[in-house]
Amino acid sequence: MAAAKIKKGDSVVVLSGKDKGKTGTVTKVMPKDAKVVVEGVNVATRHRKPTQGNPQGGIDRFAAPMHISKVAVADPKDGKPTRVRFEQKDGKKVRVAVKSGETIDG
């Protein structure tokens, strides 16, 4: 499998769907399913019946996973979506924003 271009903690921009244009932080990456969970984006609701563990019941809101192709890393310079490439710097493999040439990590 190729190296991950999107990692936990990255700031990303949503490219398509109901939350298009929103930005958020990646909280979970699921490489086998090619999905990511982004904080505050793709929020799903579930109506829960009262149970012993949750006697109140109510509506649960949570960020649902979305396909990794629907998000792009936000450029560190201007916050716009950018592609990511890998470069060798000081003998280390680092991620670099294609638009600005800024390093994303390291």
C-alpha positions in Angstrom: 0.0 0.0 0.0 1.2 3.5 -0.8 2.1 6.0 1.9 -0.8 7.8 3.4 -1.3 11.3 1.9 -3.9 12.2 4.5 -3.2 11.6 8.2 -4.9 12.0 11.5 -4.7 15.7 12.7 -4.5 17.1 9.1 -6.5 20.1 8.2 -8.7 19.2 5.2 -11.2 20.8 2.8 -14.3 18.9 1.7 -14.5 18.9 -2.2 -18.0 17.5 -2.8 -21.3 16.6 -1.2 -23.5 18.5 1.2 -20.6 19.9 3.2 -18.6 21.1 0.2 -16.2 23.9 1.1 -16.1 23.2 4.8 -12.8 22.7 6.6 -12.1 20.4 9.5 -9.5 18.3 11.2 -9.2 14.6 10.5 -10.0 12.6 13.7 -9.7 9.1 12.2 -8.3 7.5 9.0 -9.5 4.1 7.8 -7.1 3.1 5.0 -8.6 -0.4 4.4 -12.0 1.3 3.7 -10.5 4.4 2.1 -12.5 6.6 4.4 -11.8 9.5 6.8 -13.7 11.0 9.7 -13.5 14.8 9.8 -14.6 16.8 12.9 -17.8 18.7 12.4 -18.3 17.5 8.8 -20.8 14.9 7.5 -22.7 14.9 10.8 -25.2 12.1 11.1 -28.0 11.8 13.6 -29.5 8.8 15.3 -32.6 8.8 17.4 -31.9 6.5 20.4 -34.5 4.8 22.5 -34.1 5.1 26.3 -32.1 2.1 27.6 -30.6 1.1 30.9 -27.3 2.6 30.0 -28.8 5.7 28.6 -32.2 6.3 30.4 -32.7 9.7 28.8 -32.5 8.5 25.2 -32.5 11.3 22.7 -30.7 12.3 19.5 -27.1 11.3 18.9 -25.1 13.5 16.5 -21.7 12.2 15.3 -19.3 12.7 12.4 -19.8 9.8 10.0 -16.9 8.5 7.8 -16.6 9.9 4.3 -14.6 8.7 1.3 -11.0 9.9 1.2 -11.4 11.2 -2.4 -14.0 13.8 -1.2 -11.4 15.6 0.9 -8.1 17.4 0.1 -5.4 18.6 2.4 -5.6 22.4 3.1 -2.6 24.3 1.9 -0.6 25.6 5.0 -0.2 29.0 3.2 -3.7 29.9 2.2 -6.0 27.1 3.4 -7.2 26.2 -0.1 -7.3 22.5 -1.2 -4.0 21.1 -2.6 -2.6 17.8 -3.7 0.3 16.3 -1.8 3.6 14.9 -3.0 6.5 13.3 -1.1 10.0 14.7 -1.2 13.3 13.9 0.5 14.5 16.7 2.9 17.6 16.1 5.1 17.3 12.3 4.5 13.6 12.3 5.6 10.5 11.7 3.6 8.2 14.6 4.0 4.8 15.6 2.6 4.8 18.8 0.5 1.8 20.8 -0.7 1.9 20.9 -4.6 0.3 24.4 -4.8 2.7 26.3 -2.5 5.6 24.0 -2.1 5.3 24.3 1.7 6.0 21.2 3.9 3.0 19.8 5.6 4.8 17.9 8.3 8.4 17.9 9.5 
